[in-house]
Amino acid sequence: MFRMAFLHVLAAVERKQLDLAPLRDAKLPVIFVLGGPGCGKGTQCEKIVKQYGFTHLSSGDLLRDEVSSGSERGKALNAIMEKGDLVPLEVVLDLLAEAMLKRVSTSKGFLIDGYPREQAQGVQFEQNILPCTKVFILRSPRRGDGTASPAPCQDLWARG
């Protein structure tokens, strides 16, 4: 089923050849902001945006915006998301790269919220777009026991 959905999106949407040179030449920091639902990713990103002039990009928001646009790619994504299937990685990378390119001249860096969900996705991002500068993993305490709950992306690589 996933393979069919993947082929549907790639067939329905001709992928754009993006010139990433402006993004790479800018040498802006890229920070992955990870953590479970409700741990404060959005709140922390808002603070960093205000204080440091970074651009906050949420992979979920980019997907929803594309669906809302009514584009061919958005229609194909909507069909996948309605079925509860995963959106192909190439499409998510395209959306992130396009959003970063639109903002490269006005941003001091990028906060990528909710992406990657696994290490292989982060590696693919770095190979296709830009190296990641830092990874912020946010955790919130479990109610009642005072211990930190493990983040869903706890197995992500450590960066020094």
Secondary structure, 3 states (H helix, E strand, C coil): CHHHHHHHHHHHCCCCCCCCHHHHHHCCCEEEEEECCCCCHHHHHHHHHHHHCCEEEEHHHHHHHHHHHCCHHHHHHHHHHHHCCCCCHHHHHHHHHHHHHHHCCCCCCEEEECCCCCHHHHHHHHHHCCCCCEEEEECCECCCCCCECCCCCCCCCCCC
